[in-house]
Amino acid sequence: MLTVPEMGLQGLYISSSPERSPVPSPPGSPRTQESCGIAPLTPSQSPKPEVRAPQRASFSVVVAIDFGTTSSGYAFSFATDPEAIHMMRKWEGGDPGVAHQKTPTCLLLTPEGIFHSFGYTARDYYHDLDPEEARDWLYFEKFKMKIHSATDLTLKTQLEAVNGKKMLALEVFAHALRFFKEHALQAGLVSREDAEKLLIALEPEAASVYCRKLRLHQLMDLSSRTAGGGRLGERRSIDSSFRHAREQLRRSRHSRTFLVESGVGELWSEMQEGDRYMVADCGGGTVDLTVHQLEQPHGTLKELYKASGGPYGAVGVDLAFEQLLCRIFGEDFIAKFKRQRPAAWVDLTIAFEARKRTAGPHRAGALNISLPFSFIDFYRKQRGHNVETALRRSSVNFVKWSSQGMLRMSCEAMNELFQPTVSGIIQHIEMLLAKPEVQGVKLLFLVGGFAESAVLQHAVQEALGNRGLRVVVPHDVGLTILKGAVLFGQAPGVVRVRRSPLTYGVGVLNRFVPGHHPPEKLLVRDGRRWCTDVFERFVAAEQSVALGEEVRRSYCPARPGQRRVLINLYCCAAEDARFITDPGVRKCGALSLELEPEGSPENTGTSPSRREIRAAMQFGDTEIKVTAVDVSTNRSVRAAIDFLSN
C-alpha cells in the first residue's frame, strides 16, 4: 500500500440524504459545506458473489519472505512448477543441531548507523566484538515484537537497540528487508508503478493454505504420536481427503471401518459437512488463530471468525528466564549488565535458547546453562561476591551452581518457565472454540516455530485432546508459514471470504434529531441544525467480506482549485459505535485522493462545485485497498490510505 504525505486539505462528503451532511467531521471543530446532491452507495451487509476458482497470478516466479520475531527466511517457486517450493540456501554460522533454512532476526549496524550484517552473521560478529567496542554498535534482535504492543505507530516510531540507542523503526525494517532483497531477489521488492506485485500474506492464512495441501503422511497426530494416517502410503491432500471421506460415508454403512483401514479415518471420518478446521500459528512473538471452512468445488477458503491472537510466543519463555535471573542476581544488576555488556547478554540468551529447545515434558535430567565469563566477572566486581554465593542466598531452590561453572536447572524448573505462555495459548484456543461461529471444528493444526516445542505440543494435546479435537503438527512445522506464503502468492484468491477484524468508517454530520442525539453534539450553521461527529460505518467488525467486494462512496472538492481530498478514517472493535468520539473509536488513517488540475484538458467544462470523485474500497483482502475515478472524465484518480502519518 502506498502512502502520501498529508497536505492539510479537507474533503467534502457527498450525500443527497436530508438527514446527512456531506462533511466528514474531523475532531475538534467540524466544518460543513453544502451537499452536492449525489447519494453514496452503502456497504453490502453480506457477501453474495459467485464462487469462482482462485485466479493464478501471472508471474514467472513467486518469492515469499517470512519476517519473523525470532527467525526469518525466504522461499520461492516457479510458475512452471508451482508445487516445487525451493527453500533459501543454508545459512553460514548458526547453532549445532539446528536446521539453518531460517536465520535469526538480528540486525547489526555500525556505530554510524550503517548496515553491517543480518542473521547469524550479525549475531556472531557482535558476539566477537570487544565488550567496550560493542557498546557503540547497534544490535537489534526480536525487534518485530517491540512494535506489537504499540498502539500509536507512526513514521516516527523508534526501536531500541541492545545498547539502549534508538533508531526509527522504519529504518530498521528497511535495512532488514533490503538485506532480503539483495539476498533473495537481486532486484527491487516493489515500485509505486507495480505495487500490486507486493502482497501481504497473513501468517495463519498462509499456514492454512499450506496445511490443506499436505499429504497425510506429512502430518503427526499428537493423540497417537504417529504420522497421521500415512502408514499405508496414502498420498491424498487434506482437501481431497475430505471429499473422499464424505463420498465413502454416503456409499457405505460401514464407512467408518473402511476409512480407518484406508488410512483416512483417524483424522477425517469425524469431519462434519463443511470441513472446518483451526490453525494455531505459534511463533516467536505471538500466537495467531484462524478458523477456515473449505468451499467446493474449487477448494477456496472461507474465514468463519475474525483472526485473533495475543503475545504468547516463544519470547515469553525468554522473558520468564530473564525474570528468574532477576530473582537470583537482582533486577538492578541484570539491567546494568544488559546495558554495559550487551554482547555478553546476547551470549547468555543464545545459551538459554539452545537448552530451551531440548526441554520436554518427559525429560528426566537437569539442564546446564553456560554463564559467560563476562557475566561472572561483572557480577563479582559489582556485588563483591561470586555467583555461587548469590545462588545460595536466593530464594530460588531449583537452580544450582554446577561444578562445571554453569547454572544447573531442573527439568521441572525449565518446564515452569513455559507455563505462563503455554497457558495463554491454550486459553486463547479454548475461547475461540467456544464461539458459536466455529462450532463443529474437529481439527487443529499446530504450526510455527514455537510449535516445534515438545512442551507446547504435550500441553495442547493434554488440554484439548479430550474434547474430541484432533491436534496435528506438520513435519516441517517451522517452515509451514513460509511455504504457505509461496502457495498464497501463486493464488491470492484462495481465501475467498474474510471477517473484518474491526469496524471502519468516517465521521459525518447528520440532521440533528432532538431526543435522539446528545445536546452537546448540536451544531447550528446557516440556520441548519446538525449532529456532529456521527460515525458512518463502511464495514462492521465480524462482518463477512468477500474478496473483491467493494464499498463505494462519492466525494467532491470543498473549494475550487483543490488538488487533494483528505478524509480521516476511524476504527473500533465495537459494531454499534455511534460517534467518532465514543470510547474505543480512534483515528486509524486517512483516505487521500489526488486530483487533476481543474484547468487540465481532461476537466475542461466541469463545474468545480459538481465535480465528483467516486472511491471504491475493498475490505476483503489482506490489506484495505482503494481505487478512485473522476466521474466527469472517467479517468483514474490516485488514491491511497495512509495508516502511519499522524
N, C-alpha and C positions, 0 to 999 in steps of 0.2 A: 504494500500500500504506500502510495506517495503522499508526502505531507507538504503543505505550502505555508510559508511564513505568514503570520497573521498581520493584516494591514489595518485593522481597526475600523473597518467599514461595516455598516449594518445592512441587513437584507430585509425584504418585505415578504411576509407570508401572504399567499393569495387565497381568498375564500369568498364564496358567494353567500354563505350561510348568514342570516341576520343575527345568529347567536354567537358568531365568532369573528373576532377582529383579525386582520391579516398579519399582525406583527408578532413574531416570536419575542417574548418578553425576557430580556436579559435581567440578571439580578440587579437590584437597586432601583433605579428609576426607569421603568419601561417607557418606550416611545411608541406612539401609534401613528399609522398612516391610513389613508383612505384605501378601501378594498378595491382591487382591480376587477372584482366580479367573476373570477374564474374558480370553479369549485375543484378542490383537490380530491384525488381518489383516496379511499380509506384502505387500510391494510386488510387483507382477507383473513378470516378467523381460522381457517383450517385448510391445509394444502390439499388440492384435489387434482394435481396434474397427472397426466398419463404416465404409467410406469414404463420407463424405457431402459434399454440396456445402457450401462455406463459407457460413455464415449472414450475411446483411447486417445491419449494425447499424441499430437503429430510431431514427436521429437525423435531424433535418432538415438539419443541416449538420455537416461534419467539418472541423476546423481542425487542421493539423499545424504544430508548432513544431520547427524544426531548430536545436538549440542546439549550435553547433559550436565547435571550438577557436579558429579564426581568424575565422569569419564565421557569422552566424545569420540566420534569416529565417522566414517563415511562408507557408503556402498553405492554401487551403480549397476545398471543393466542396459543392454542394447535393445532397440525396438525389434531387431531381427530375431532375438531370442529372449523375450521378456522374463521368462521364469528362471533364467540363469542369473542369479544375483551374485555379483562379484564384490568381495569384501576388500577393504583397504589392505595394503601390504602390511606385513608385520612391522611393528614399531621398534626402533632401536632403544636399547635400555630396557627398563621395566623390572618387574619383580619375578623371582624364580617361581615356576609353577603356575603362573598366571598367563592366560591367553592374551596376546597383545594385539587383538584386532580392534581394540579401542585404546585410547591413551588418556591419561589423567587430564582433567580440565584445569590445567595450570598454565598461567601466563607469566613470563618473566620479561620485564622491561629494564633497561639500563637506568642509572641514576638520572639521566637526562630525559627519561620517558620514551626512549626509542625501543622499538620491538627487538627482542633478542631471541627468544625461543618459546616454544609451546610444548605441552605434554611432558613425556618422560625426559626429554632433553632439557626442558626448563627446570624440572624438579631436580634432576641430577646435577645440573650446573650450579643451581642455587645451593644445593647440599655441599658442594665442594668449595664454595666461597669462604674466604676468611671471615670469621664472625664479625669483625669490625667493618669489613667491606660490605658484608651482606646487609648491614643496617641501612645502606644507601640505595640498594636495589629495590625495585618494586615487584613483588611477587604476589600474584593473585591466585587463590585457589577456592573452588566451590563458590565462586562469586555469583553464579546464576541464582543461587538460593537467597542471596542477600537482597535481591530486589523482589523476592516473592511476597514478603510481608509489607512492602512499601505501598501505601495507598495513594500517594501523591507523585507518581512517576512523571517526570518532565524531562526535557532535553538537558536540564542542569543537574539531574540526579547523579550523585557521586558514589563511588565504591572505594573501600578502604583496603589497601594492601596489607600484607602481614606485618610490615614495619610501621603501620599507622598512617602512612602517607596516603593521600586521596587523589583520585583522578575521575574525570567524567565517565560515567557508566557507558555512555555512547562510544567513547574512545576505546575503552577496554574491550567491549564486544566487537568493535570494528577491527581491532588488532587480531582477535581470535578468528573471526570469520575470514579476514584477509589471509590468514595462515592456511585455512582450509581451501580457500580459493586457489592459492598457489600450489598447495599440496595435491589437491584432487582434480582441479578443473583446468588450471593453466589459462584461465580466461575470466572475464568479469562475471560475477554472480548474476547481475541483472542490471539493466539500464532503464531509464524512465520510458524509453520508447518500447521496451519489451518487458514491461512489468509483469505481464501475465506468465512469464517463464519462471517466476519465483513463486512457489506455492508454500503455504504453511500447512504442515500435516500435524494434526493434533495427536499427541503421543498415544493415548489409549485407543484412538481410532486406527492408527497405523498398526498397533498390535492386533486389533480385531481383524483388520484386513488380512494380516499375515496368518493368524491362527485359523481362520476359516479355510485356508488353503492347505493346512498341514495334513499329511497322511497320519493315520492312526499310530503307525509305528514310530512316529516322531514325537509322541507325547508320553508323559509319565503320569499315571493316575496315582495320586498320593494315597488313595484308600487301599491300593494294593501294592504300591511301590514298584510296579512293573510297567513296561511300555504299554501304553493304552491301546489294547486290542490289536496290537501288531504282531502277535506271536505266530499268526498263520500267514504272514506276508501281505496282509490287507493294505492296499495302496490307494484306496479312495480318499479324496479330500473330505473335510468335515461337512461342507455344504452338500456334496453328493451323497455322503453317508446319511445325512438327514433324510434326503429324498428316498434313498434306498430303504431306510428303516421304515418310513411311513408306508412305502409300497408293500413291504413284507407284512406289516401289521394288517393291511387291508386284505391281503391274499391268504393269510394262514391263521387258523385258530391257535396254532402252536408257534406263533411268530416269535414270542419271547425266547423260547428254547432255540429256535433256528438262528436268531440273531446272535445269541451268545456263542453258538458253535461257529458262526461265520466270522467271529472276531469283532462284531459291531456292538453287540448287546450291552456290554458293561458300561459303555458311555452313552449310547444313543437310543436304546429301546425305550427309555423313560421320557424322552423329549416329547413335549406336547405340540399340538398343531401351532405353527407359528415360529417354532425353533428360536427360542430366546436364550441368550447367554450373557454372562457378565465378564468383563475384562478388568482386572485389577493391575494397573501399571505401578509397580513398586520400585521407584527409582532412588537415586541418591538423595534428593531433596524432598520429594513429595510422593504421595500416593494419589493416583488419579483413576477414577472409576467410570465406566460407561456400560450401558446395557443396550444390546442390539438385538434386532429381530431380522432374520433372513427373509427376504421377499423373493417370490418367484414371478416370472420364470427366469429372470436374469441374474439372480443371486445378489441383488442390491441389498443394502442395509438400511434399517430404519432405527433411529435412536428413540428409545422408549422413555428415558428420563434424562434430564439435563446432566451433562458431565459434572462430576463433583470430585472433591479431593481435599487434601489437607497436608500440613507439614509433618508427615510421618515417614520420611525417607531414612536412608541409612545414616545420614549425618546426625540423626537423633541419637544413635548409639555412640557416635564420636563425642557428642556433647555430654552424654552421660559419663563417658570416661573422663572427660575434662573436669566435670563436677566431682568425680571421685578423686582426682588428683588434688583438687582444691580442698577437699576434706582432709586429705593426708598432709599436704605441704603448705596449705594456706592459700586463700584466694588472692591475696596481695602478691605473694611470691609468684604464682603462676602468671598473673597479669604482667608482672615485671619481667619475668623470663621470656614471655612471648614478645614483649616489646624490645628487649635488649639482645636477645639471642634468637631472632626469628628463624634462622636456618636450622638451628638445633631443635626448635619446636616442630618444624616440619619433619625432621628426622624421627622425632618421637611419635608423631601421628602416623608416619609410614610404618613404624614398628608395630603400632597397635592395629593398623589396618591388616597387616599380614596375619596377626593372631586372630583377629575378628573373623576372618574368612574360614578359619579352622573350627570355629565354635559350632557345637551341635548339641541337640537335646540329650543324646545318649553318650556323650563323651565322658570318660572316666577320669582321665589325668588332668593335672593342673596345666596352666599355660604360663610360659615365661615371656615377659615383655622387656626388651632391652631399653635401658635408660641411657641416653647419650652421655658421654663423659662430661660434655659441657654442662648438662643438667646437674650432674652430681657435684661438679666443681663449683658451679654457680650457687647451688644451694648451701654448700659448706661455707662459702665466703659471705653469703647473705645472712645465714642463720647462726653460724658458729658451731654447728654440729652437723653430723652426716645424715644421709637419707635413711639409713638403717635406724638411727635414733628416732627420726620423725615417724617412721612406721610403728615403732614400739609405743610411742607416745600417743598416736592417733587412736580414735575410736573405731577405726576400720580393722576388723579382725580377720577378714577373709582375704587380705592381701599381705603377703610376707616378703621378706628380703631373702633372696636365694644366695647360696654360696658363690654362684657364678656372677654375682653383681647384677641381678635382674629382679624386676618385680614379679613375684610368683602369685598368680591369681587362680583361685579355684574355678572349676568349670561352672559351678553354681553361681559364683560371683559374675563371671562373664555373661552367663545367660540372663542374669538380673539386669545387666546394662541394656539388654534388648527389650525388656518387658514394657516400658512406657510407650515406645514406638510401635511395637508389635500390637499392643492392646489398642492403640489408636487406630491402627489399620483394621483390626477385627471389628471394632465398634462402628467404624465408618461403613464397612461392608454390611453389617447387620442392620444399620439404619436404612441403607438403601434397599436391602431385601424386604424391609417392612413396608415399603411404598406400594400402594395398590397398583400403580402403573407397571410394576415389574414382577407381578405375581406370575408364577409358572417358570421362573428361571431355575434350571436344574444343573447348570454347568458354569463353573468359574475357572477362567484362565488366569493363572498367576504368572505375570511377566515382569520384565525389568531387571536391572542389575541386582537389586536387593532381594528379588525372588530367588536368587541362587542360594540364599542363606538357608541352611538346614533348620535353623532355629525358627525362622519365619514360616517355612513350609510346614513344619510339625505343628506349630501353634494354630495356623489357619485350619489345617485338617482336623485337629482336635476340637476346635470350636465350632466348625461348620459342617463337618462330615456327618454328624448325627442328625442333621436337619434334612438329609436327603440331597444335599448339594455335592456334586462331584467336583473335586478340586484337581485340576490337571495343570501340568507345567511342561511347556515345550522343552525339548532337549537343549536347544540353543537359546535358553531363556534370556540371556543378557543381550542378544542381538535381535530379538524379536521386533522391537520398535524400528530399528534401523532397516531391517529387511522389509518390514511392512510399509515404511515410508517410500521405498522404491516402488512397491506394488501400487501404492496410492498415487504416486506420480505418473504411473502408466495409465491409470484410470481414475481421475479425480472425482468422477461422478458415482463412484461405487457406494458412497454414503448418500442416499437419496433424500432422507428426511432427518433433520436435526431438531433438537429442542433449544429454544433460545435461553441462554443462561440468565439473562436479565431482561427487564423491561426498558425499552428505549423510546425516546420521544423528544419533543421540543416544547418550549414554553410559548403559549399564545394568550391572547385576550379574548374572553367570551363576554357576551352580553350579560351584565350583572342582573341577577335574579334575587330580590330581597327574600330573606328566609332560607335561601339555598346556599348562597355564597357568603363567606365571612365579611363583616363590615370593613375590616382592615384591608381587604383586597379591592375595595371600591376605588376606581379611577374615573374621574369625570374630565372629559376633554371634548371641546366643541359642542357642548350640550349633550353628549352621549355618556351613558354610564356603563363602564366596563369592569369586568372582574379580571384582575391581572394575575400573572404567574400561573395560569392554568397549564397543567401538564397534559399535552396531547400525545397519546401513545401511538407509536408506529408498530411495535410488536411487544407482546407481553411475555414475561418470564414464564417458562414452561410451555409456551405455545409451540406447536409443531410447525416447522417452516421447511418447505420443500426446496431442494436445490433449484435455483433459477427463479423461484417465486419472488416477485417484486412488490415493493411498497412505493407507490408513486405520489409525489407532491409537486405542486407548481409554485414558483416564486417569481417575483419581478423586482427590478431595482427600486430602491427607495427614492432615488432622485436621478434626474437626467445626468448623463455622463459617467455614471457609476460603473467602474470596471470590475467590481467584485462584490459578490453577495456572501456574507458570512453569517451563519446561523449556529447558535450553540446547541449541542446535543446533551441530553441528560439521560441518566440511567438509574435504576434502583432494583432491589431484589423483589419488592412487593409488586403485585399485579394491579392493585387498586389505588395507587398514589393519585391524588387529585391536583396537587400543586408542586411546582419545582422547588418550593421551599419546605416541603414536608420532610420529616426526619428520614434519613436514608437515601434521599434523592441527591444526586451530585452531578455536577457538570463533568462529562467524560470526554468531550471532544468538540470539534467544530466542523460543520459542513461548509466547504469553500467552493464557490462557483466562480470561475474566471470568465469574464465577458469580453466579447469583441468590442472595439470602439464603435460608438454609435454612428460615427461618420464613415465607417468602412463600407465598401460596396455591398457586403452581404446584408447590412442592416439599413440600407437606404430606403426611406419611405416608411420606416417602422416608428410608431409613436412610442417614445420612451416610457410614458405612463402606462402603456398597454403591453410592453414587452414581457413575454412570458418565457421563463426557463423551467422546463419540466425535468425533474430529477427522479431517478428510479434507484431505489436502494434494495440490496439483497442481504438478508439476514440468515440465509440457509447454508452459507459456505463456511469455510474455516476462518474467514475474516469478513467483516462488513464491507461490502463493495457498493460503489455509487457511480452511476453514469448520468449524464445530463444532455439535453438537446434544447437549442434555441428554437422555439416553435415557429417563429416567423421565417427563419431561414432553413430550418430542418438540419442545421449543422451541429455537430457535437460541441459541447462546452466542456472545457477542462474542469473536472470535478474531483474532489478528494476529501477525505475525512481525516483530520489531524487529531490524534489521541494523545499527543505529547506536549505540544505547545500550550503554555498556560496563558 
